[in-house]
């Protein structure tokens, strides 16, 4: 039996806690067994390789424990990967796969090949014939990963399905019946709810839902799309889905009532009236809780302002709520930051991924208030026919695993809620990523000018540069400044999804400048040609801190991948939003005033101030998630106590 690989041994001995290093050491012996089988499988023909896979399937479905089949299954996948797509699993990737099979969330540094790593545990779980799901953050990644890894599974006699947003019901059903299915957490969750509603209709004898369609077609479509026993799901970008999106409810709406339709005029009236209300005179705003409260003068003003005839029956309490909601939206929800307007609709921009949240809506009337603010058609806030939170959906699976580049910061939360170990896996090659000194400025304008100067200097040397911005509007601001300097560049944000693949493909080439929101932070692999590797590789510029340090780490991880050279620098200003989000505008201004005469520097205390603010915002978000999840748990408990399905509204 061979010794533990040096990179793994180094991680076990120095970096990791005792329990984690113990698990890695134990699993390294499984790795030895996989490596020992490699020569045997290399001698097999393609047909023999497929036959061996079918024999493993037979053994698994005959009751042989999957853990016993692991060495052969992993060695088989490694050989299939080498033959079909020219990618052989590294030892650390096999180790990561073993951890995922053992109910763990694996932290692998960006660029270490998580997509390939996932194939081994996905294949092994699929042998049981109960369906293996891989959930990722968007349709693009789901389709891309299924296409890239499909040849491996196909060579081993496995069928791969893909779920996409616009897919027909019959196509979804076929995809779920495959051995392995790739898709987004959102689509998996909505299909679960639709199946739940369908099964209730069948139980209640309401089988005429398709009207005049042919009886045969009706019977075919009245079957659930998903397998009814949730068996195994591997979650890509696990921290984003299982933590950031944990409390996000997936909701299927019920039919609107006449009363709800009349609310449209109230939303419009409130959006038009809020400029009559003055802060600290008509209302107060709590920056920590992000809550608006009307004063006595504000309530009086709300009563006296002229209203449309449709609001005659609206009670005073509801009038106050419409006003408070409109003020909150005006202060906190901004075009090209939290949302965009596309084809006359409000589409949410996910801050954690920088992508459009297709099909998602804010709750408690916020979405309708934003629609009223932007003057688009107001969608009626309907009741709920069915709902499930992202957390509840994934807790249903018998086996759950995940992978991400940034999990350790959320280790306690992932362990407490999902009962998953967080296992950091060492890199295949020593990292060569260089951190350049942080630069801090008094004003945002000075910061942008310095960023443009650095981009210009690197461009003259031929080094490619990726600049990360928090929001769409900031990416457009920087784009304008680069245009003024006649610096050719590409912009990647939620308004330019169509060009994404092309922009990412070119981002590592000689002299390329790419300005991007978080779309370039997760799931993107920027390839570097030899000419750019020779001059230092990709340089990443972070223009401000995000609300979560994990997002910053994802962006930084675009450079220095797989042992390539690379560098990054953090830019900050005393006008950055992170200070206001942490302390509120008044205290943020006092903090800024303390340093306004201090020249641009990397003073340790000034730098620590920003990271303390980020930690404070992270703690707020964690408390909010805990509160929301507590109430969700109580709601489900109450419905179960009444003998109701906690995922369905009993009134619909």
Buried (B, 14 or more C-beta within 10 A) or exposed (E): EEEBBEBBBBBBEEEBEEEBBEBBBEBBEBBBBBBEBEEEBEEBEEEEBBEBBEEBBEBBEEEEEBEEBBBBBBBBBBBBBBBBBEBEBBBBBBBBBBBBBBBBBBBBBBBBBBBBBBBBBBBBBBBBEBBBBBBBBBBBBBBBBBEBBBBBBBBBBBBBBBBBBEBEBEBBBBBBBBBBBBBBBBBBBBBBBBBBBBBBEBEEEEEEEEEEEEEEEBEEBBEBBBBEEBBBBBBBBBBBBBBBBBBBBBBBBBEBEEEBBBBBBBBBBBBBBBEEBEEEEBBEBEBEEEEBEBBEEBBEBBEEBEBEEBBEEBEEEEBBBBBBBBBBBBBBBBBBBBBBBEEEEBBBBBBBBBBBBBEBBBEEBBBBBBBBBBEBEBBBBBBBBBBBBBBBBBBEBEBBBBBBBBBBBBBEBBEEBBEBBBBBBBBBBEBBBBEEEBBBBBEBEBBBEBBBEBBBEBBEEBBBBBBBBBBBBBBBBBBEBBEEEEBEBBBBBBBBBEEBEEBBEBBBBBBBBBBBBBBBBBBBBBBBEEEBBEEBBBBBBBBBBBBBBBBBBBBBBBBBBBBBBBBBBBBBBBBBBBBBBBBBEEEBBEBBEEBEEEEEBEBEEBBEBBBEBBEBBBEBBBEEBBEBBEEBBEEBEEBEEEEEBBBBBEEB
